[in-house]
Amino acid sequence: MPNQEAKLIWIMEQPLKNCHKKRIFGLDRLRDGFRRDTWQSRFLISILVIPFMTLYPITNILVGHRGFFQVWQFSIDAWIPFNRFFIIPYFYWYVQVAAGILMMVFSKKSGRLIYRHVMALCLASLIANLIFIVFPTHVPRPVLEGQDILTSLVLLIYKIDSPYNCFPSMHVCYAVLTASAWYLAGPRRWWFWLVNLTGTTLICLSTVFTKQHYSPDILGGLLLAGIAWLLADLICRRTGLLKPVPETGCLH
C-alpha cells in the first residue's frame, strides 16, 4: 500500500517537474545564446536603441512648447546656401544607421562589437537629449517654393522634425558612430572604406545645406560621437562585455 501511494505521488509530480524543466530550458537557451554570441542575442541587444531614439521627438516637442531657445551659428553659416540635392545624403542617414546595426547583428565577424556600438548610440542619445533641454537651440528655416521631389522631401523633413534640438547634431553623431562600426566590422576593401567615408561626409554636410543645422552643431555631433564611443568602450571593457566568444576564441 505505501508503495502504491508513493507511485501515485510520483506520477502526479511529473507534469510539474516537466513544466519546470521547460521553463529552465528556455532561460538556459537564452543565456546560452548570449554566451555563444548568436545573431538572435545580437538582435535583442540592437532593439535597445529604439527607446533611446524616441527621446528625440519627445524633447523636441517639449523645447518647442517652452518657447525658450537660441540661435547659435558661426559667421561661415551665412555663406552656406540652401541646396535641395543634399536631402539625398540626409535621407541616406536612415539607411546607413539601419544597415550598420543589421550588419553587426548578422555578421559573424562583428562578434560582440555590437555591445559597444549599441551602448555608444544609447549614451549619445541620452547625453544629447540632456543638452537639448539645458541648452535648447533653434535653426530658422528658409521659405521653399517648388513641387519637385527633392523640395518635397525637404518639406517633409521640415514637417515631421521641428527646428529645435539642433546642438549637437544627432545626424552627425550617429553617422560617425555607424561609420566606425562599418570600419571595424565591414569588409577590408578600399572601395568599402571609400563609400563609408564619402557617405558619412555627405551626411555631415547635408545637415547644413538643408538648413537643418548650423556648423556648431556638426562640431558638437563629432565631439559627442567621440565621447559616447570612449565611454561605451570603457564600460564594455570594465564589465567584460568585449571578452572573446568562448567557442571561437576570437578577440572582439
MONOR-V905443 format. One record per backbone hydrogen bond with DSSP energy under -0.5 kcal/mol. NH is the residue of the N-H (numbers start at 1). CO is the residue of the C=O. If there is no record, write none. Layout:
nh=NH co=CO
nh=NH co=CO
//
This chain:
nh=5 co=1
nh=6 co=2
nh=7 co=3
nh=8 co=4
nh=9 co=5
nh=10 co=6
nh=11 co=7
nh=12 co=8
nh=13 co=9
nh=14 co=10
nh=15 co=11
nh=17 co=13
nh=18 co=14
nh=19 co=15
nh=20 co=16
nh=21 co=17
nh=22 co=18
nh=23 co=19
nh=24 co=20
nh=25 co=21
nh=26 co=22
nh=27 co=23
nh=28 co=24
nh=29 co=25
nh=30 co=26
nh=31 co=27
nh=32 co=28
nh=33 co=29
nh=34 co=30
nh=35 co=31
nh=36 co=32
nh=37 co=33
nh=38 co=33
nh=42 co=38
nh=43 co=39
nh=44 co=40
nh=45 co=41
nh=46 co=42
nh=47 co=43
nh=48 co=45
nh=49 co=46
nh=50 co=47
nh=51 co=47
nh=52 co=48
nh=53 co=49
nh=54 co=50
nh=55 co=52
nh=56 co=53
nh=57 co=53
nh=58 co=54
nh=59 co=55
nh=60 co=56
nh=61 co=57
nh=62 co=58
nh=63 co=59
nh=64 co=60
nh=65 co=61
nh=66 co=62
nh=67 co=63
nh=68 co=63
nh=69 co=67
nh=70 co=136
nh=72 co=70
nh=73 co=71
nh=77 co=74
nh=78 co=75
nh=79 co=76
nh=80 co=77
nh=81 co=79
nh=83 co=209
nh=86 co=83
nh=87 co=84
nh=88 co=85
nh=90 co=86
nh=91 co=87
nh=92 co=88
nh=93 co=89
nh=94 co=91
nh=95 co=91
nh=96 co=92
nh=97 co=93
nh=98 co=94
nh=99 co=95
nh=100 co=96
nh=101 co=97
nh=102 co=98
nh=103 co=99
nh=104 co=100
nh=105 co=101
nh=106 co=102
nh=107 co=103
nh=108 co=106
nh=110 co=107
nh=111 co=107
nh=113 co=110
nh=114 co=111
nh=115 co=112
nh=116 co=112
nh=117 co=113
nh=118 co=114
nh=119 co=115
nh=120 co=116
nh=121 co=117
nh=122 co=118
nh=123 co=119
nh=124 co=120
nh=125 co=121
nh=126 co=122
nh=127 co=123
nh=128 co=124
nh=129 co=125
nh=130 co=126
nh=131 co=127
nh=132 co=128
nh=133 co=129
nh=134 co=130
nh=135 co=131
nh=138 co=70
nh=139 co=163
nh=144 co=142
nh=152 co=148
nh=153 co=149
nh=154 co=150
nh=155 co=151
nh=156 co=152
nh=157 co=153
nh=158 co=154
nh=159 co=155
nh=160 co=156
nh=161 co=157
nh=162 co=160
nh=164 co=162
nh=165 co=137
nh=168 co=166
nh=169 co=217
nh=170 co=168
nh=173 co=169
nh=174 co=170
nh=175 co=171
nh=176 co=172
nh=177 co=173
nh=178 co=174
nh=179 co=175
nh=180 co=176
nh=181 co=177
nh=182 co=178
nh=183 co=179
nh=184 co=180
nh=185 co=181
nh=186 co=182
nh=189 co=187
nh=193 co=189
nh=194 co=190
nh=195 co=191
nh=196 co=192
nh=197 co=193
nh=198 co=194
nh=199 co=195
nh=200 co=196
nh=201 co=197
nh=202 co=198
nh=203 co=199
nh=204 co=200
nh=205 co=201
nh=206 co=202
nh=207 co=203
nh=207 co=204
nh=208 co=205
nh=209 co=205
nh=210 co=206
nh=211 co=208
nh=212 co=207
nh=213 co=207
nh=217 co=214
nh=218 co=214
nh=218 co=215
nh=219 co=215
nh=220 co=216
nh=221 co=217
nh=222 co=218
nh=223 co=219
nh=224 co=220
nh=225 co=221
nh=226 co=222
nh=227 co=223
nh=228 co=224
nh=229 co=225
nh=230 co=226
nh=231 co=227
nh=232 co=228
nh=233 co=229
nh=234 co=230
nh=235 co=231
nh=236 co=232
nh=237 co=233
nh=238 co=234
nh=239 co=235
nh=240 co=236
nh=241 co=236
nh=242 co=236
nh=243 co=240
nh=245 co=250
nh=246 co=35
nh=248 co=245
nh=249 co=245
nh=252 co=242
nh=252 co=250
//
